[in-house]
């Protein structure tokens, strides 16, 4: 039986389209590149719904914070580059490239993803993501 999760309320994003895109760029930069996992607690609503967390759908910002802390333990140099960003209505879509070096093996990897964020009341309230399997990068 599939568990039905409550969807965060629909509300005005509180930002212009340009402001939402800027917010998402800064979020990726702080959350991933600057290793500031605590921004999840500021940028995501309390009822944030992550449809595509690694362990399945999750409510609340804490799972994202913990996931990123674990990722930085495994890949200390984890970096994301926003390649394309589009905004419409209350949503922002990002195409990005991720690179990292695995701490235990020294293997360099790269993967790509698409992330769709939904905003309400100046917070990110939902996330959908699709990523490619990591590929080893030969140097």
mmCIF file of the C-alpha atoms, coordinates in Angstrom:
data_MODEL
# 
_entry.id   MODEL 
# 
loop_
_atom_site.group_PDB 
_atom_site.id 
_atom_site.type_symbol 
_atom_site.label_atom_id 
_atom_site.label_alt_id 
_atom_site.label_comp_id 
_atom_site.label_asym_id 
_atom_site.label_entity_id 
_atom_site.label_seq_id 
_atom_site.pdbx_PDB_ins_code 
_atom_site.Cartn_x 
_atom_site.Cartn_y 
_atom_site.Cartn_z 
_atom_site.occupancy 
_atom_site.B_iso_or_equiv 
_atom_site.pdbx_formal_charge 
_atom_site.auth_seq_id 
_atom_site.auth_comp_id 
_atom_site.auth_asym_id 
_atom_site.auth_atom_id 
_atom_site.pdbx_PDB_model_num 
ATOM 1   C CA . UNK A 1 1   ? 0.000  0.000  0.000   1.00 0.00 ? 1   UNK A CA 1 
ATOM 2   C CA . UNK A 1 2   ? 1.355  3.418  -0.983  1.00 0.00 ? 2   UNK A CA 1 
ATOM 3   C CA . UNK A 1 3   ? 1.613  5.935  1.811   1.00 0.00 ? 3   UNK A CA 1 
ATOM 4   C CA . UNK A 1 4   ? -0.068 9.251  1.004   1.00 0.00 ? 4   UNK A CA 1 
ATOM 5   C CA . UNK A 1 5   ? 1.913  12.212 2.266   1.00 0.00 ? 5   UNK A CA 1 
ATOM 6   C CA . UNK A 1 6   ? 0.397  15.617 2.990   1.00 0.00 ? 6   UNK A CA 1 
ATOM 7   C CA . UNK A 1 7   ? 1.268  18.162 0.323   1.00 0.00 ? 7   UNK A CA 1 
ATOM 8   C CA . UNK A 1 8   ? 2.350  21.561 1.648   1.00 0.00 ? 8   UNK A CA 1 
ATOM 9   C CA . UNK A 1 9   ? -0.202 24.299 1.134   1.00 0.00 ? 9   UNK A CA 1 
ATOM 10  C CA . UNK A 1 10  ? -0.394 26.245 -2.106  1.00 0.00 ? 10  UNK A CA 1 
ATOM 11  C CA . UNK A 1 11  ? 0.463  29.899 -1.505  1.00 0.00 ? 11  UNK A CA 1 
ATOM 12  C CA . UNK A 1 12  ? 2.050  32.835 -3.227  1.00 0.00 ? 12  UNK A CA 1 
ATOM 13  C CA . UNK A 1 13  ? 5.795  32.150 -3.636  1.00 0.00 ? 13  UNK A CA 1 
ATOM 14  C CA . UNK A 1 14  ? 6.573  35.565 -2.152  1.00 0.00 ? 14  UNK A CA 1 
ATOM 15  C CA . UNK A 1 15  ? 9.276  36.074 -4.782  1.00 0.00 ? 15  UNK A CA 1 
ATOM 16  C CA . UNK A 1 16  ? 9.456  37.213 -8.379  1.00 0.00 ? 16  UNK A CA 1 
ATOM 17  C CA . UNK A 1 17  ? 10.662 34.619 -10.899 1.00 0.00 ? 17  UNK A CA 1 
ATOM 18  C CA . UNK A 1 18  ? 14.133 36.215 -10.908 1.00 0.00 ? 18  UNK A CA 1 
ATOM 19  C CA . UNK A 1 19  ? 14.249 36.170 -7.089  1.00 0.00 ? 19  UNK A CA 1 
ATOM 20  C CA . UNK A 1 20  ? 13.268 32.484 -7.002  1.00 0.00 ? 20  UNK A CA 1 
ATOM 21  C CA . UNK A 1 21  ? 16.065 31.620 -9.436  1.00 0.00 ? 21  UNK A CA 1 
ATOM 22  C CA . UNK A 1 22  ? 18.547 33.626 -7.379  1.00 0.00 ? 22  UNK A CA 1 
ATOM 23  C CA . UNK A 1 23  ? 17.314 31.911 -4.186  1.00 0.00 ? 23  UNK A CA 1 
ATOM 24  C CA . UNK A 1 24  ? 17.854 28.443 -5.713  1.00 0.00 ? 24  UNK A CA 1 
ATOM 25  C CA . UNK A 1 25  ? 21.344 29.315 -7.004  1.00 0.00 ? 25  UNK A CA 1 
ATOM 26  C CA . UNK A 1 26  ? 22.316 30.599 -3.553  1.00 0.00 ? 26  UNK A CA 1 
ATOM 27  C CA . UNK A 1 27  ? 20.750 27.544 -1.905  1.00 0.00 ? 27  UNK A CA 1 
ATOM 28  C CA . UNK A 1 28  ? 22.834 25.142 -4.021  1.00 0.00 ? 28  UNK A CA 1 
ATOM 29  C CA . UNK A 1 29  ? 25.974 27.192 -3.453  1.00 0.00 ? 29  UNK A CA 1 
ATOM 30  C CA . UNK A 1 30  ? 25.527 27.382 0.332   1.00 0.00 ? 30  UNK A CA 1 
ATOM 31  C CA . UNK A 1 31  ? 24.055 23.913 0.896   1.00 0.00 ? 31  UNK A CA 1 
ATOM 32  C CA . UNK A 1 32  ? 26.467 21.969 -1.304  1.00 0.00 ? 32  UNK A CA 1 
ATOM 33  C CA . UNK A 1 33  ? 29.522 24.009 -2.266  1.00 0.00 ? 33  UNK A CA 1 
ATOM 34  C CA . UNK A 1 34  ? 29.987 25.887 1.027   1.00 0.00 ? 34  UNK A CA 1 
ATOM 35  C CA . UNK A 1 35  ? 28.978 22.851 3.145   1.00 0.00 ? 35  UNK A CA 1 
ATOM 36  C CA . UNK A 1 36  ? 26.369 24.866 5.056   1.00 0.00 ? 36  UNK A CA 1 
ATOM 37  C CA . UNK A 1 37  ? 23.855 22.066 5.674   1.00 0.00 ? 37  UNK A CA 1 
ATOM 38  C CA . UNK A 1 38  ? 22.010 24.198 8.213   1.00 0.00 ? 38  UNK A CA 1 
ATOM 39  C CA . UNK A 1 39  ? 20.568 26.348 5.404   1.00 0.00 ? 39  UNK A CA 1 
ATOM 40  C CA . UNK A 1 40  ? 18.064 23.524 4.883   1.00 0.00 ? 40  UNK A CA 1 
ATOM 41  C CA . UNK A 1 41  ? 16.461 24.606 8.155   1.00 0.00 ? 41  UNK A CA 1 
ATOM 42  C CA . UNK A 1 42  ? 16.135 28.184 6.847   1.00 0.00 ? 42  UNK A CA 1 
ATOM 43  C CA . UNK A 1 43  ? 15.295 27.594 3.180   1.00 0.00 ? 43  UNK A CA 1 
ATOM 44  C CA . UNK A 1 44  ? 12.793 24.732 3.502   1.00 0.00 ? 44  UNK A CA 1 
ATOM 45  C CA . UNK A 1 45  ? 9.391  25.050 5.143   1.00 0.00 ? 45  UNK A CA 1 
ATOM 46  C CA . UNK A 1 46  ? 8.645  22.981 8.256   1.00 0.00 ? 46  UNK A CA 1 
ATOM 47  C CA . UNK A 1 47  ? 6.274  20.874 6.119   1.00 0.00 ? 47  UNK A CA 1 
ATOM 48  C CA . UNK A 1 48  ? 8.757  20.628 3.201   1.00 0.00 ? 48  UNK A CA 1 
ATOM 49  C CA . UNK A 1 49  ? 8.001  17.521 1.126   1.00 0.00 ? 49  UNK A CA 1 
ATOM 50  C CA . UNK A 1 50  ? 10.947 15.887 -0.618  1.00 0.00 ? 50  UNK A CA 1 
ATOM 51  C CA . UNK A 1 51  ? 9.408  13.486 -3.107  1.00 0.00 ? 51  UNK A CA 1 
ATOM 52  C CA . UNK A 1 52  ? 12.775 12.001 -4.071  1.00 0.00 ? 52  UNK A CA 1 
ATOM 53  C CA . UNK A 1 53  ? 14.926 11.672 -0.963  1.00 0.00 ? 53  UNK A CA 1 
ATOM 54  C CA . UNK A 1 54  ? 17.199 8.607  -1.236  1.00 0.00 ? 54  UNK A CA 1 
ATOM 55  C CA . UNK A 1 55  ? 15.146 6.587  1.278   1.00 0.00 ? 55  UNK A CA 1 
ATOM 56  C CA . UNK A 1 56  ? 11.796 7.645  -0.160  1.00 0.00 ? 56  UNK A CA 1 
ATOM 57  C CA . UNK A 1 57  ? 9.543  10.665 0.322   1.00 0.00 ? 57  UNK A CA 1 
ATOM 58  C CA . UNK A 1 58  ? 10.230 12.635 3.500   1.00 0.00 ? 58  UNK A CA 1 
ATOM 59  C CA . UNK A 1 59  ? 8.602  15.564 5.284   1.00 0.00 ? 59  UNK A CA 1 
ATOM 60  C CA . UNK A 1 60  ? 10.625 18.313 6.916   1.00 0.00 ? 60  UNK A CA 1 
ATOM 61  C CA . UNK A 1 61  ? 14.057 19.845 6.314   1.00 0.00 ? 61  UNK A CA 1 
ATOM 62  C CA . UNK A 1 62  ? 16.053 17.644 8.698   1.00 0.00 ? 62  UNK A CA 1 
ATOM 63  C CA . UNK A 1 63  ? 16.402 14.708 6.281   1.00 0.00 ? 63  UNK A CA 1 
ATOM 64  C CA . UNK A 1 64  ? 17.953 16.976 3.640   1.00 0.00 ? 64  UNK A CA 1 
ATOM 65  C CA . UNK A 1 65  ? 20.356 18.449 6.204   1.00 0.00 ? 65  UNK A CA 1 
ATOM 66  C CA . UNK A 1 66  ? 21.435 14.986 7.345   1.00 0.00 ? 66  UNK A CA 1 
ATOM 67  C CA . UNK A 1 67  ? 21.727 13.693 3.764   1.00 0.00 ? 67  UNK A CA 1 
ATOM 68  C CA . UNK A 1 68  ? 24.052 16.539 2.793   1.00 0.00 ? 68  UNK A CA 1 
ATOM 69  C CA . UNK A 1 69  ? 26.194 16.091 5.911   1.00 0.00 ? 69  UNK A CA 1 
ATOM 70  C CA . UNK A 1 70  ? 26.585 12.400 5.047   1.00 0.00 ? 70  UNK A CA 1 
ATOM 71  C CA . UNK A 1 71  ? 27.393 13.264 1.421   1.00 0.00 ? 71  UNK A CA 1 
ATOM 72  C CA . UNK A 1 72  ? 30.127 15.662 2.541   1.00 0.00 ? 72  UNK A CA 1 
ATOM 73  C CA . UNK A 1 73  ? 31.619 12.937 4.746   1.00 0.00 ? 73  UNK A CA 1 
ATOM 74  C CA . UNK A 1 74  ? 31.827 10.588 1.750   1.00 0.00 ? 74  UNK A CA 1 
ATOM 75  C CA . UNK A 1 75  ? 32.791 13.263 -0.822  1.00 0.00 ? 75  UNK A CA 1 
ATOM 76  C CA . UNK A 1 76  ? 34.514 16.171 1.001   1.00 0.00 ? 76  UNK A CA 1 
ATOM 77  C CA . UNK A 1 77  ? 34.942 18.148 -2.222  1.00 0.00 ? 77  UNK A CA 1 
ATOM 78  C CA . UNK A 1 78  ? 31.365 17.665 -3.464  1.00 0.00 ? 78  UNK A CA 1 
ATOM 79  C CA . UNK A 1 79  ? 30.508 20.488 -5.856  1.00 0.00 ? 79  UNK A CA 1 
ATOM 80  C CA . UNK A 1 80  ? 27.408 21.350 -7.884  1.00 0.00 ? 80  UNK A CA 1 
ATOM 81  C CA . UNK A 1 81  ? 27.287 23.623 -10.895 1.00 0.00 ? 81  UNK A CA 1 
ATOM 82  C CA . UNK A 1 82  ? 23.956 25.013 -12.091 1.00 0.00 ? 82  UNK A CA 1 
ATOM 83  C CA . UNK A 1 83  ? 23.953 24.611 -15.871 1.00 0.00 ? 83  UNK A CA 1 
ATOM 84  C CA . UNK A 1 84  ? 20.435 25.862 -16.658 1.00 0.00 ? 84  UNK A CA 1 
ATOM 85  C CA . UNK A 1 85  ? 17.660 27.364 -14.578 1.00 0.00 ? 85  UNK A CA 1 
ATOM 86  C CA . UNK A 1 86  ? 14.042 28.134 -15.508 1.00 0.00 ? 86  UNK A CA 1 
ATOM 87  C CA . UNK A 1 87  ? 11.202 29.592 -13.449 1.00 0.00 ? 87  UNK A CA 1 
ATOM 88  C CA . UNK A 1 88  ? 7.470  29.721 -13.978 1.00 0.00 ? 88  UNK A CA 1 
ATOM 89  C CA . UNK A 1 89  ? 4.606  30.278 -11.552 1.00 0.00 ? 89  UNK A CA 1 
ATOM 90  C CA . UNK A 1 90  ? 5.725  28.972 -8.166  1.00 0.00 ? 90  UNK A CA 1 
ATOM 91  C CA . UNK A 1 91  ? 8.412  26.579 -9.494  1.00 0.00 ? 91  UNK A CA 1 
ATOM 92  C CA . UNK A 1 92  ? 12.094 26.603 -10.441 1.00 0.00 ? 92  UNK A CA 1 
ATOM 93  C CA . UNK A 1 93  ? 13.707 23.886 -12.574 1.00 0.00 ? 93  UNK A CA 1 
ATOM 94  C CA . UNK A 1 94  ? 17.458 23.372 -12.510 1.00 0.00 ? 94  UNK A CA 1 
ATOM 95  C CA . UNK A 1 95  ? 19.777 21.220 -14.623 1.00 0.00 ? 95  UNK A CA 1 
ATOM 96  C CA . UNK A 1 96  ? 23.042 20.683 -12.812 1.00 0.00 ? 96  UNK A CA 1 
ATOM 97  C CA . UNK A 1 97  ? 26.367 18.853 -12.846 1.00 0.00 ? 97  UNK A CA 1 
ATOM 98  C CA . UNK A 1 98  ? 27.832 17.342 -9.686  1.00 0.00 ? 98  UNK A CA 1 
ATOM 99  C CA . UNK A 1 99  ? 31.491 16.409 -9.202  1.00 0.00 ? 99  UNK A CA 1 
ATOM 100 C CA . UNK A 1 100 ? 33.266 14.845 -6.250  1.00 0.00 ? 100 UNK A CA 1 
ATOM 101 C CA . UNK A 1 101 ? 36.156 12.710 -5.059  1.00 0.00 ? 101 UNK A CA 1 
ATOM 102 C CA . UNK A 1 102 ? 35.304 9.758  -2.818  1.00 0.00 ? 102 UNK A CA 1 
ATOM 103 C CA . UNK A 1 103 ? 37.218 10.088 0.444   1.00 0.00 ? 103 UNK A CA 1 
ATOM 104 C CA . UNK A 1 104 ? 37.927 6.360  0.925   1.00 0.00 ? 104 UNK A CA 1 
ATOM 105 C CA . UNK A 1 105 ? 39.018 5.471  -2.623  1.00 0.00 ? 105 UNK A CA 1 
ATOM 106 C CA . UNK A 1 106 ? 40.132 8.736  -4.198  1.00 0.00 ? 106 UNK A CA 1 
ATOM 107 C CA . UNK A 1 107 ? 37.848 8.010  -7.176  1.00 0.00 ? 107 UNK A CA 1 
ATOM 108 C CA . UNK A 1 108 ? 36.560 11.085 -8.955  1.00 0.00 ? 108 UNK A CA 1 
ATOM 109 C CA . UNK A 1 109 ? 32.915 10.956 -10.000 1.00 0.00 ? 109 UNK A CA 1 
ATOM 110 C CA . UNK A 1 110 ? 30.456 13.057 -11.949 1.00 0.00 ? 110 UNK A CA 1 
ATOM 111 C CA . UNK A 1 111 ? 26.691 12.882 -12.224 1.00 0.00 ? 111 UNK A CA 1 
ATOM 112 C CA . UNK A 1 112 ? 23.954 15.085 -13.596 1.00 0.00 ? 112 UNK A CA 1 
ATOM 113 C CA . UNK A 1 113 ? 20.524 15.983 -12.345 1.00 0.00 ? 113 UNK A CA 1 
ATOM 114 C CA . UNK A 1 114 ? 17.292 17.846 -12.766 1.00 0.00 ? 114 UNK A CA 1 
ATOM 115 C CA . UNK A 1 115 ? 15.615 19.353 -9.710  1.00 0.00 ? 115 UNK A CA 1 
ATOM 116 C CA . UNK A 1 116 ? 12.185 20.959 -9.572  1.00 0.00 ? 116 UNK A CA 1 
ATOM 117 C CA . UNK A 1 117 ? 11.524 23.174 -6.553  1.00 0.00 ? 117 UNK A CA 1 
ATOM 118 C CA . UNK A 1 118 ? 8.138  24.612 -5.517  1.00 0.00 ? 118 UNK A CA 1 
ATOM 119 C CA . UNK A 1 119 ? 7.897  27.771 -3.418  1.00 0.00 ? 119 UNK A CA 1 
ATOM 120 C CA . UNK A 1 120 ? 5.283  29.153 -1.042  1.00 0.00 ? 120 UNK A CA 1 
ATOM 121 C CA . UNK A 1 121 ? 5.597  32.001 1.463   1.00 0.00 ? 121 UNK A CA 1 
ATOM 122 C CA . UNK A 1 122 ? 9.291  32.634 0.627   1.00 0.00 ? 122 UNK A CA 1 
ATOM 123 C CA . UNK A 1 123 ? 10.290 29.028 1.397   1.00 0.00 ? 123 UNK A CA 1 
ATOM 124 C CA . UNK A 1 124 ? 10.950 25.904 -0.634  1.00 0.00 ? 124 UNK A CA 1 
ATOM 125 C CA . UNK A 1 125 ? 8.016  23.592 0.091   1.00 0.00 ? 125 UNK A CA 1 
ATOM 126 C CA . UNK A 1 126 ? 8.519  20.714 -2.377  1.00 0.00 ? 126 UNK A CA 1 
ATOM 127 C CA . UNK A 1 127 ? 11.328 19.027 -4.290  1.00 0.00 ? 127 UNK A CA 1 
ATOM 128 C CA . UNK A 1 128 ? 11.412 16.485 -7.102  1.00 0.00 ? 128 UNK A CA 1 
ATOM 129 C CA . UNK A 1 129 ? 14.774 15.269 -8.408  1.00 0.00 ? 129 UNK A CA 1 
ATOM 130 C CA . UNK A 1 130 ? 16.187 12.930 -10.993 1.00 0.00 ? 130 UNK A CA 1 
ATOM 131 C CA . UNK A 1 131 ? 19.892 12.129 -11.183 1.00 0.00 ? 131 UNK A CA 1 
ATOM 132 C CA . UNK A 1 132 ? 22.062 10.024 -13.438 1.00 0.00 ? 132 UNK A CA 1 
ATOM 133 C CA . UNK A 1 133 ? 24.157 7.236  -11.927 1.00 0.00 ? 133 UNK A CA 1 
ATOM 134 C CA . UNK A 1 134 ? 27.603 8.514  -10.894 1.00 0.00 ? 134 UNK A CA 1 
ATOM 135 C CA . UNK A 1 135 ? 30.297 7.853  -13.499 1.00 0.00 ? 135 UNK A CA 1 
ATOM 136 C CA . UNK A 1 136 ? 33.965 7.574  -12.639 1.00 0.00 ? 136 UNK A CA 1 
ATOM 137 C CA . UNK A 1 137 ? 35.986 10.386 -14.166 1.00 0.00 ? 137 UNK A CA 1 
ATOM 138 C CA . UNK A 1 138 ? 39.424 9.406  -15.442 1.00 0.00 ? 138 UNK A CA 1 
ATOM 139 C CA . UNK A 1 139 ? 42.054 12.060 -14.916 1.00 0.00 ? 139 UNK A CA 1 
# 
